[in-house]
């Protein structure tokens, strides 16, 4: 280990930076990824707290800024696997709330979360999810992103396409006054898409939470006050 120090997301203590031994079986990029994971304070904190992923901290930070959650809410998490956001949502809405998670990928069960293996492009899915919630959603979340190609413009467009699918579901399931949070890439939602969102919601902001890696191009769009 080298002697470089850093602080975790809680700001506690100095952490010695770990160096990854090179291996003939791993590429240089794999070594860089592994070293980044080992030295990421959010990854360490997520493991310590039993969170499904470091992404849990992003929704926690967004909640701190926008007060997204309250007890008894109905929350819909789209593209939820592996479940970090659903896990946080269930903890914050409590036993009187409902959290429904949907993804085309298999997801391990979570206490307080009803999980569906579902294709969001299926026109029957919004009604199914609303029925599982027991009524319209108060909050719709999505942390979906398309696998990156390395070509920034292509990655941006592919992730925006997933964002629009989630927005379609949100429009079909949200109650008036509800909120929507979705991932976009640098540049955010623009043009016709942004115009559409501003017609649907009273307040729209792009945010980069502290837990989002500095080198990452991801942003989050937070839309409040669904007009219904």
LUMZAZA-864301 format. One line per 10 residues: number of its first residue (from 1); their letters; for each residue y, x, z of N, C-alpha, C, O. Coordinates in steps of 0.02 Angstrom, whole numbers. Layout:
BEGIN
NUM = a = Y/X/Z/Y/X/Z/Y/X/Z/Y/X/Z  ... .
# end
This chain:
BEGIN
1 = xxxxxxxxxx = -60/42/0/0/0/0/62/43/0/64/96/32  113/22/-35/177/57/-35/219/29/22/201/-22/51  274/61/36/314/41/94/371/-5/78/415/-13/120  374/-35/19/428/-82/4/420/-144/45/365/-171/51  474/-169/75/470/-227/118/501/-287/85/543/-280/39  482/-347/108/511/-408/82/502/-463/133/471/-452/185  528/-521/119/522/-576/166/488/-635/133/497/-648/73  450/-671/172/417/-731/148/466/-789/143/524/-781/162  443/-847/119/487/-904/111/517/-928/177/570/-959/178  482/-913/232/508/-933/297/557/-882/324/589/-893/376 .
11 = xxxxxxxxxx = 564/-824/289/612/-773/310/587/-731/368/627/-695/398  523/-735/384/497/-701/443/467/-634/424/422/-630/382  492/-581/457/458/-517/456/459/-480/390/475/-508/338  442/-415/394/437/-373/335/365/-372/311/318/-374/351  357/-370/245/290/-372/215/282/-310/172/324/-294/130  227/-273/184/213/-214/144/187/-235/76/144/-279/70  213/-203/24/194/-221/-45/127/-191/-62/115/-131/-50  82/-232/-89/16/-209/-108/15/-186/-181/46/-217/-224  -20/-132/-192/-31/-107/-260/-102/-122/-281/-149/-114/-242  -110/-145/-343/-176/-162/-369/-207/-101/-403/-176/-69/-445 .
21 = xxxxxxxxxx = -269/-85/-384/-303/-30/-417/-321/-50/-488/-343/-106/-500  -310/-5/-534/-325/-20/-604/-401/-25/-614/-440/6/-577  -419/-64/-663/-490/-73/-678/-499/-76/-753/-458/-105/-789  -552/-46/-778/-567/-48/-850/-582/-119/-873/-576/-135/-932  -601/-161/-826/-619/-230/-844/-558/-275/-850/-563/-330/-876  -501/-252/-825/-440/-293/-827/-389/-262/-874/-383/-201/-879  -352/-306/-909/-298/-283/-951/-238/-267/-908/-236/-283/-849  -189/-233/-938/-128/-216/-902/-91/-279/-879/-64/-281/-824  -90/-330/-922/-56/-392/-903/-92/-427/-846/-60/-457/-803  -159/-423/-845/-198/-452/-790/-183/-416/-724/-177/-447/-672 .
31 = xxxxxxxxxx = -177/-349/-728/-160/-311/-669/-91/-330/-643/-81/-335/-582  -43/-340/-688/25/-359/-668/24/-428/-635/57/-439/-584  -14/-474/-665/-18/-542/-637/-48/-540/-567/-23/-572/-521  -103/-502/-558/-137/-497/-494/-91/-466/-442/-89/-489/-385  -55/-414/-461/-9/-382/-413/47/-429/-393/67/-431/-335  72/-468/-441/124/-517/-426/99/-569/-378/134/-588/-330  37/-594/-389/8/-643/-344/0/-616/-274/17/-649/-225  -26/-555/-268/-38/-525/-203/26/-514/-164/26/-515/-102  82/-504/-200/145/-488/-167/195/-545/-167/253/-536/-148  173/-604/-189/216/-662/-190/216/-694/-120/164/-718/-98 .
41 = xxxxxxxxxx = 274/-695/-86/275/-724/-18/257/-797/-17/230/-821/33  272/-834/-71/255/-905/-73/179/-915/-79/152/-963/-51  146/-871/-115/73/-875/-121/42/-862/-52/-4/-898/-32  67/-811/-17/41/-796/50/52/-855/97/8/-875/134  113/-882/95/130/-938/140/89/-1000/124/68/-1036/170  77/-1013/59/37/-1071/40/-35/-1064/67/-63/-1113/92  -63/-1005/62/-130/-994/88/-131/-1003/164/-177/-1032/191  -80/-977/197/-77/-981/270/-72/-1054/294/-100/-1072/346  -36/-1095/256/-26/-1165/275/-78/-1212/248/-79/-1271/264  -123/-1186/205/-174/-1228/176/-150/-1272/119/-179/-1325/107 .
51 = xxxxxxxxxx = -96/-1251/85/-71/-1289/28/-113/-1276/-33/-142/-1222/-40  -117/-1324/-78/-157/-1317/-139/-128/-1263/-185/-166/-1229/-220  -62/-1255/-185/-31/-1206/-230/39/-1188/-203/67/-1224/-162  66/-1133/-229/134/-1113/-209/185/-1164/-235/241/-1166/-209  166/-1204/-285/212/-1255/-312/232/-1306/-259/283/-1340/-266  192/-1311/-205/210/-1358/-152/280/-1343/-124/316/-1389/-106  298/-1279/-122/363/-1261/-95/421/-1286/-139/476/-1299/-115  407/-1293/-204/461/-1316/-249/480/-1387/-233/540/-1403/-229  431/-1431/-222/447/-1500/-208/475/-1507/-137/516/-1551/-125  454/-1464/-91/483/-1463/-24/558/-1446/-28/599/-1478/4 .
61 = xxxxxxxxxx = 574/-1396/-69/644/-1375/-76/686/-1428/-112/744/-1439/-94  657/-1460/-162/692/-1514/-196/703/-1573/-149/755/-1605/-151  654/-1586/-107/662/-1640/-58/717/-1625/-8/755/-1669/11  720/-1562/13/773/-1542/60/842/-1553/30/889/-1570/66  848/-1542/-35/913/-1549/-68/930/-1621/-85/988/-1641/-79  880/-1660/-106/894/-1727/-132/865/-1784/-89/876/-1843/-105  828/-1767/-36/799/-1818/7/758/-1869/-33/771/-1929/-32  709/-1842/-68/669/-1882/-114/620/-1928/-78/608/-1984/-100  592/-1904/-22/539/-1941/12/564/-1979/73/614/-1960/104  529/-2032/89/537/-2066/153/471/-2100/170/429/-2111/126 .
71 = xxxxxxxxxx = 462/-2115/232/400/-2147/255/390/-2214/219/438/-2252/208  328/-2228/200/310/-2292/170/322/-2296/95/311/-2349/66  344/-2242/63/357/-2243/-9/293/-2248/-49/238/-2229/-26  300/-2273/-111/248/-2268/-162/266/-2212/-209/319/-2213/-240  222/-2163/-215/236/-2103/-254/182/-2093/-307/122/-2099/-292  203/-2079/-368/158/-2066/-424/167/-1994/-447/223/-1974/-465  113/-1955/-446/114/-1885/-466/75/-1877/-530/14/-1887/-531  109/-1859/-585/79/-1856/-651/64/-1783/-669/105/-1739/-658  4/-1772/-698/-16/-1703/-711/-23/-1665/-646/2/-1609/-639  -56/-1696/-598/-52/-1675/-528/-94/-1614/-510/-77/-1580/-462 .
81 = xxxxxxxxxx = -147/-1599/-547/-192/-1545/-528/-154/-1478/-524/-112/-1464/-567  -169/-1437/-474/-222/-1442/-424/-205/-1484/-363/-248/-1494/-319  -143/-1509/-359/-128/-1557/-306/-76/-1537/-255/-67/-1571/-205  -40/-1482/-267/10/-1459/-219/64/-1510/-205/83/-1520/-148  90/-1542/-258/143/-1592/-249/116/-1655/-216/148/-1684/-173  56/-1677/-236/26/-1736/-206/14/-1725/-131/25/-1770/-91  -7/-1665/-114/-19/-1648/-44/44/-1655/-3/43/-1683/52  100/-1630/-29/164/-1635/6/187/-1708/9/212/-1730/60  178/-1744/-46/199/-1814/-48/162/-1855/5/192/-1894/41  96/-1845/11/56/-1882/59/79/-1868/130/82/-1914/172 .
91 = xxxxxxxxxx = 95/-1805/144/118/-1787/211/185/-1820/227/197/-1839/285  228/-1827/177/296/-1852/190/302/-1928/189/346/-1955/222  259/-1962/152/263/-2036/152/223/-2066/210/234/-2124/228  178/-2027/238/141/-2050/296/87/-2102/281/74/-2118/223  57/-2127/334/2/-2175/327/23/-2241/297/-18/-2278/270  88/-2257/303/112/-2321/276/130/-2316/202/145/-2367/170  131/-2256/174/147/-2246/104/85/-2243/60/29/-2247/85  96/-2238/-5/41/-2232/-53/58/-2176/-101/114/-2172/-127  9/-2133/-114/17/-2080/-164/-40/-2086/-214/-99/-2085/-195  -23/-2091/-277/-72/-2094/-331/-61/-2034/-376/-4/-2021/-397 .
101 = xxxxxxxxxx = -114/-1997/-391/-110/-1937/-433/-152/-1949/-496/-206/-1978/-493  -126/-1925/-553/-162/-1932/-616/-159/-1867/-656/-108/-1834/-658  -215/-1850/-688/-217/-1790/-729/-277/-1796/-776/-325/-1832/-762  -273/-1761/-833/-331/-1756/-878/-381/-1704/-852/-437/-1700/-877  -360/-1665/-803/-404/-1615/-772/-434/-1642/-708/-403/-1683/-674  -494/-1619/-693/-525/-1638/-629/-484/-1610/-571/-457/-1555/-575  -480/-1649/-518/-442/-1628/-459/-482/-1644/-396/-507/-1700/-389  -488/-1596/-352/-525/-1607/-289/-490/-1661/-248/-428/-1664/-248  -527/-1703/-213/-497/-1756/-172/-449/-1728/-121/-457/-1672/-97  -398/-1768/-105/-348/-1751/-54/-341/-1809/-5/-339/-1866/-27 .
111 = xxxxxxxxxx = -337/-1796/59/-325/-1851/107/-260/-1887/91/-208/-1856/81  -263/-1953/90/-203/-1993/79/-181/-1998/7/-127/-2024/-7  -223/-1974/-40/-205/-1975/-112/-261/-2007/-151/-320/-1989/-144  -244/-2056/-193/-293/-2086/-239/-287/-2050/-306/-234/-2050/-337  -341/-2019/-327/-340/-1976/-387/-374/-2011/-445/-428/-2039/-439  -340/-2008/-503/-368/-2037/-565/-374/-1982/-618/-328/-1942/-628  -431/-1981/-652/-439/-1940/-712/-415/-1984/-769/-450/-2030/-790  -356/-1969/-796/-325/-2015/-844/-283/-1978/-894/-252/-1927/-879  -282/-2005/-955/-240/-1980/-1009/-176/-2021/-1009/-177/-2081/-1020  -120/-1988/-997/-56/-2023/-990/-31/-2054/-1055/14/-2095/-1054 .
121 = xxxxxxxxxx = -60/-2034/-1111/-41/-2064/-1174/-76/-2131/-1187/-60/-2167/-1234  -125/-2147/-1146/-161/-2211/-1152/-114/-2267/-1130/-89/-2266/-1073  -101/-2317/-1173/-53/-2369/-1156/-73/-2412/-1096/-31/-2445/-1066  -137/-2411/-1077/-160/-2450/-1019/-150/-2414/-953/-156/-2444/-900  -134/-2349/-956/-131/-2309/-894/-73/-2329/-848/-85/-2336/-788  -11/-2340/-872/43/-2359/-826/26/-2420/-783/38/-2419/-722  -2/-2472/-813/-20/-2532/-774/-74/-2517/-723/-73/-2543/-667  -122/-2474/-742/-175/-2455/-696/-147/-2418/-635/-167/-2430/-578  -101/-2372/-649/-72/-2333/-595/-28/-2376/-549/-28/-2367/-488  10/-2421/-579/52/-2466/-539/9/-2511/-495/26/-2525/-438 .
131 = xxxxxxxxxx = -47/-2533/-522/-93/-2574/-483/-121/-2534/-424/-128/-2561/-369  -137/-2470/-436/-163/-2427/-383/-111/-2416/-329/-128/-2410/-270  -47/-2413/-348/7/-2404/-300/20/-2468/-259/49/-2465/-205  -2/-2524/-285/11/-2587/-252/79/-2615/-268/105/-2658/-232  109/-2591/-321/176/-2614/-341/213/-2558/-377/184/-2505/-389  276/-2569/-395/315/-2517/-430/323/-2454/-388/324/-2457/-327  328/-2398/-422/337/-2333/-388/409/-2325/-364/456/-2347/-396  416/-2293/-306/482/-2273/-282/502/-2205/-311/561/-2191/-320  452/-2164/-325/464/-2096/-348/408/-2075/-395/349/-2083/-379  426/-2049/-453/377/-2022/-501/391/-1947/-508/448/-1926/-519 .
141 = xxxxxxxxxx = 338/-1907/-502/343/-1834/-504/300/-1807/-561/248/-1835/-577  322/-1752/-590/278/-1716/-636/297/-1642/-637/355/-1624/-646  247/-1600/-626/256/-1528/-631/217/-1501/-691/198/-1442/-693  204/-1545/-740/165/-1525/-798/203/-1475/-842/264/-1480/-850  166/-1428/-868/192/-1381/-918/136/-1363/-966/79/-1354/-945  152/-1357/-1030/102/-1337/-1079/86/-1263/-1070/129/-1225/-1049  25/-1242/-1085/9/-1171/-1082/57/-1131/-1126/71/-1150/-1183  83/-1077/-1099/134/-1039/-1135/104/-998/-1192/48/-973/-1187  143/-992/-1246/121/-953/-1304/156/-885/-1307/135/-841/-1345  210/-877/-1268/250/-817/-1272/310/-826/-1317/356/-785/-1318 .
151 = xxxxxxxxxx = 310/-881/-1356/367/-897/-1399/408/-949/-1362/388/-1007/-1356  467/-928/-1338/505/-969/-1291/524/-1037/-1319/518/-1088/-1284  545/-1040/-1381/566/-1104/-1411/506/-1152/-1416/513/-1212/-1401  449/-1125/-1436/388/-1166/-1441/367/-1192/-1373/350/-1251/-1366  368/-1148/-1323/348/-1167/-1255/395/-1222/-1228/372/-1268/-1195  459/-1215/-1242/508/-1264/-1220/493/-1333/-1250/494/-1383/-1214  480/-1335/-1314/467/-1398/-1348/402/-1430/-1325/398/-1491/-1317  351/-1389/-1314/287/-1416/-1292/291/-1445/-1222/261/-1497/-1207  328/-1412/-1178/336/-1438/-1111/380/-1499/-1110/369/-1545/-1071  432/-1501/-1154/473/-1561/-1159/432/-1621/-1182/445/-1678/-1161 .
161 = xxxxxxxxxx = 383/-1609/-1225/340/-1664/-1249/302/-1694/-1190/295/-1755/-1185  276/-1652/-1145/241/-1677/-1086/290/-1713/-1040/273/-1764/-1010  350/-1686/-1034/402/-1717/-994/417/-1787/-1019/424/-1834/-979  422/-1795/-1084/437/-1861/-1113/380/-1910/-1101/392/-1970/-1090  318/-1887/-1103/261/-1930/-1088/267/-1956/-1016/257/-2015/-1003  284/-1910/-970/292/-1929/-900/351/-1977/-891/347/-2023/-851  404/-1965/-928/462/-2009/-925/445/-2079/-949/468/-2129/-920  404/-2084/-1001/382/-2149/-1025/344/-2187/-970/356/-2246/-959  300/-2152/-935/262/-2183/-881/309/-2203/-824/302/-2257/-795  357/-2159/-809/406/-2175/-756/445/-2238/-773/457/-2280/-729 .
171 = xxxxxxxxxx = 465/-2244/-836/504/-2303/-856/463/-2367/-848/491/-2420/-834  398/-2361/-856/354/-2420/-850/334/-2436/-778/312/-2491/-764  342/-2388/-733/315/-2398/-666/367/-2397/-610/353/-2422/-555  427/-2369/-621/476/-2363/-568/509/-2429/-550/518/-2472/-593  526/-2436/-487/567/-2493/-465/640/-2476/-477/658/-2417/-481  684/-2526/-483/756/-2512/-487/778/-2473/-426/760/-2490/-369  817/-2420/-437/840/-2377/-383/793/-2318/-370/810/-2275/-330  735/-2316/-404/687/-2263/-394/710/-2197/-425/763/-2193/-455  668/-2145/-416/686/-2077/-437/630/-2045/-477/571/-2064/-471  649/-1997/-518/602/-1961/-561/618/-1887/-558/676/-1867/-563 .
181 = xxxxxxxxxx = 566/-1845/-550/575/-1772/-550/525/-1743/-599/465/-1756/-594  549/-1702/-646/505/-1674/-696/524/-1603/-716/582/-1584/-713  473/-1565/-736/484/-1496/-757/507/-1492/-830/479/-1526/-873  557/-1451/-842/578/-1432/-909/584/-1356/-911/575/-1324/-859  598/-1327/-968/609/-1255/-972/683/-1242/-983/722/-1288/-996  702/-1179/-978/772/-1160/-983/804/-1193/-1044/776/-1192/-1099  863/-1221/-1034/894/-1262/-1085/891/-1335/-1064/934/-1375/-1081  837/-1351/-1025/832/-1417/-995/825/-1472/-1046/811/-1461/-1105  836/-1533/-1023/837/-1592/-1067/905/-1596/-1099/956/-1595/-1065  906/-1601/-1165/970/-1602/-1202/968/-1657/-1255/917/-1691/-1263 .
191 = xxxxxxxxxx = 1024/-1666/-1290/1027/-1710/-1347/1006/-1781/-1332/1026/-1810/-1282  965/-1809/-1377/945/-1879/-1371/905/-1892/-1307/911/-1945/-1277  864/-1843/-1287/825/-1851/-1227/870/-1857/-1166/859/-1901/-1124  919/-1814/-1160/965/-1817/-1103/1005/-1882/-1104/1017/-1912/-1052  1026/-1903/-1163/1063/-1966/-1170/1020/-2024/-1145/1044/-2068/-1110  956/-2023/-1164/910/-2075/-1141/903/-2075/-1065/906/-2128/-1034  895/-2016/-1036/887/-2011/-963/949/-2036/-927/943/-2071/-877  1007/-2019/-953/1069/-2041/-920/1080/-2116/-925/1115/-2146/-884  1051/-2147/-976/1053/-2220/-981/1006/-2252/-931/1019/-2307/-905  951/-2218/-917/900/-2245/-872/918/-2235/-798/899/-2275/-756 .
201 = xxxxxxxxxx = 954/-2180/-783/967/-2162/-713/1041/-2152/-700/1079/-2133/-745  1061/-2165/-639/1132/-2160/-620/1155/-2088/-610/1213/-2072/-621  1109/-2044/-588/1128/-1975/-571/1074/-1928/-597/1016/-1935/-579  1093/-1879/-637/1045/-1833/-668/1069/-1761/-659/1126/-1745/-674  1024/-1719/-633/1041/-1649/-622/983/-1603/-642/925/-1622/-636  1000/-1543/-666/951/-1490/-677/955/-1441/-618/1010/-1422/-598  898/-1422/-591/896/-1380/-531/841/-1327/-538/788/-1340/-567  854/-1268/-511/802/-1216/-506/792/-1202/-431/832/-1167/-401  738/-1228/-402/728/-1217/-330/712/-1144/-315/687/-1109/-359  726/-1120/-255/714/-1050/-238/642/-1028/-248/629/-970/-264 .
211 = xxxxxxxxxx = 594/-1074/-239/523/-1055/-247/503/-1043/-319/450/-1015/-332  545/-1063/-367/533/-1048/-437/548/-975/-449/604/-952/-434  500/-938/-475/510/-866/-484/572/-851/-526/587/-886/-574  608/-799/-506/671/-782/-540/661/-770/-614/704/-787/-655  604/-741/-633/592/-726/-703/566/-787/-742/562/-784/-804  550/-841/-707/524/-900/-740/580/-938/-776/637/-940/-752  564/-968/-833/613/-1007/-871/613/-1081/-850/649/-1121/-879  573/-1098/-799/567/-1168/-780/630/-1193/-743/661/-1156/-706  645/-1256/-755/696/-1293/-719/665/-1361/-701/614/-1380/-728  697/-1395/-655/676/-1463/-639/733/-1511/-649/789/-1499/-628 .
221 = xxxxxxxx = 718/-1567/-681/767/-1620/-690/754/-1671/-635/699/-1697/-628  806/-1686/-597/803/-1735/-544/847/-1794/-565/907/-1786/-574  816/-1853/-573/852/-1912/-595/846/-1966/-540/792/-1985/-521  904/-1988/-516/906/-2036/-460/938/-2101/-482/979/-2103/-528  919/-2155/-448/950/-2219/-461/928/-2251/-527/969/-2265/-571  862/-2262/-533/835/-2294/-594/867/-2363/-603/870/-2403/-557  890/-2375/-664/926/-2437/-677/879/-2495/-692/899/-2553/-687  817/-2481/-710/768/-2533/-719/781/-2576/-780/743/-2622/-794 .
# end
